Amino acid sequence: MRAAKRTSETGPEPSALDTIYSRRAVRSYKPDVLDEPTIRKLLDAAVHAPTAIHEEPWEFVVIQDKAALKRLSDRAKTLAGEEAAKHRDLLKAPGASSTNAHPASMLADPNFNIFYNAGTLIVICGKPMSQFVTADCWLAAENLMLAARAMGLGTCCIGLAMPVLNTAEVKQELGIPADVTAVAPIIVGVPSGPTAPVPRKAPEILRWVR
Ligand SMILES: Cc1cc2nc3c(=O)[nH]c(=O)nc-3n(C[C@H](O)[C@H](O)[C@H](O)COP(=O)(O)O)c2cc1C
């Protein structure tokens, strides 16, 4: 499916600030699969991010195969479950945070798909270049997410997928060279409805020297 075209009914293009303030981590999608021109538009927006020493260290993997996404989700949950088990004692320690975005029950639920059944996963990968590769890839990720928002699409970073995407086995399957790192996994799709905003704390200014 092509991203919704803006018409006189949908109103004018949103401003950059409207797009920033209305972007949400979208966790519920319509089954539509995005078409190639839409994906290419998102990737083009991504590569227009600032890039240190003009290295452009990014490469992309696009996965739109439902079965492949489900397999990846299952493997990510298994890996996260094993990690959680290793750290269970630490989490029980007095003063340890009880905040856990992905509780064990969720990881054990066979119906929980870490990609929320989105039709597309775009993995932004970083080539081994300078110390700024990770920063560049995340800037590209934000560009991609804001462009998607401006095109009427939803996105969500899926940090839970990072460990599995960086295993030798999955890298080989996805054509990611051994020395390239999967940095930012982003799901994209047509939101199934509106997503409520998550409030932010006011910026903490440590010092304003003037
Ligand atoms: C690096 C990173 C990793 C994230 N990983 C996940 C994830 O694995 N699963 C998920 O549902 N949301 C994930 N999120 C989304 C955040 O939970 C979300 O951005 C945050 O709650 C604020 O909500 P908002 O983006 O709608 O403002 C991730 C966000 C970032 C920046």
The ligand as a Tripos MOL2 file, in Angstrom:
@<TRIPOS>MOLECULE
LIG
   31    33     1     0     0
SMALL
NO_CHARGES

@<TRIPOS>ATOM
      1 C1         16.0890    2.8350   21.3360 C.3       1 LIG1
      2 C2         14.6200    2.5630   21.5140 C.ar      1 LIG1
      3 C3         14.2000    1.2610   21.6730 C.ar      1 LIG1
      4 C4         12.8300    0.9830   21.8090 C.ar      1 LIG1
      5 N1         12.4330   -0.3150   21.8850 N.ar      1 LIG1
      6 C5         11.1050   -0.6090   21.9480 C.ar      1 LIG1
      7 C6         10.6840   -1.9660   21.9460 C.ar      1 LIG1
      8 O1         11.4670   -2.9150   21.8830 O.2       1 LIG1
      9 N2          9.3490   -2.1990   21.9950 N.ar      1 LIG1
     10 C7          8.4260   -1.1820   22.0560 C.ar      1 LIG1
     11 O2          7.2240   -1.4810   22.0930 O.2       1 LIG1
     12 N3          8.8070    0.1140   22.0430 N.ar      1 LIG1
     13 C8         10.1130    0.4370   21.9920 C.ar      1 LIG1
     14 N4         10.5230    1.7500   21.9370 N.ar      1 LIG1
     15 C9          9.5220    2.8320   21.9170 C.3       1 LIG1
     16 C10         9.4610    3.5950   23.2400 C.3       1 LIG1
     17 O3          8.8800    2.7620   24.2210 O.3       1 LIG1
     18 C11         8.6400    4.9090   23.0360 C.3       1 LIG1
     19 O4          9.3300    5.7040   22.1070 O.3       1 LIG1
     20 C12         8.4550    5.6420   24.3520 C.3       1 LIG1
     21 O5          7.6190    4.9290   25.2220 O.3       1 LIG1
     22 C13         7.8430    7.0340   24.1350 C.3       1 LIG1
     23 O6          6.6420    6.9580   23.4130 O.3       1 LIG1
     24 P1          6.4510    7.8120   22.0730 P.3       1 LIG1
     25 O7          7.5320    7.4100   21.1140 O.co2     1 LIG1
     26 O8          5.0650    7.4740   21.5590 O.co2     1 LIG1
     27 O9          6.5310    9.2670   22.4500 O.co2     1 LIG1
     28 C14        11.8770    2.0460   21.8150 C.ar      1 LIG1
     29 C15        12.3360    3.3630   21.6580 C.ar      1 LIG1
     30 C16        13.6690    3.6220   21.4870 C.ar      1 LIG1
     31 C17        14.1290    5.0500   21.3010 C.3       1 LIG1
@<TRIPOS>BOND
     1     1     2 1
     2     2     3 ar
     3     2    30 ar
     4     3     4 ar
     5     4     5 ar
     6     4    28 ar
     7     5     6 ar
     8     6     7 ar
     9     6    13 1
    10     7     8 2
    11     7     9 ar
    12     9    10 ar
    13    10    11 2
    14    10    12 ar
    15    12    13 ar
    16    13    14 ar
    17    14    15 1
    18    14    28 ar
    19    15    16 1
    20    16    17 1
    21    16    18 1
    22    18    19 1
    23    18    20 1
    24    20    21 1
    25    20    22 1
    26    22    23 1
    27    23    24 1
    28    24    25 2
    29    24    26 1
    30    24    27 1
    31    28    29 ar
    32    29    30 ar
    33    30    31 1
@<TRIPOS>SUBSTRUCTURE
     1 LIG1         1 GROUP 0 **** ****
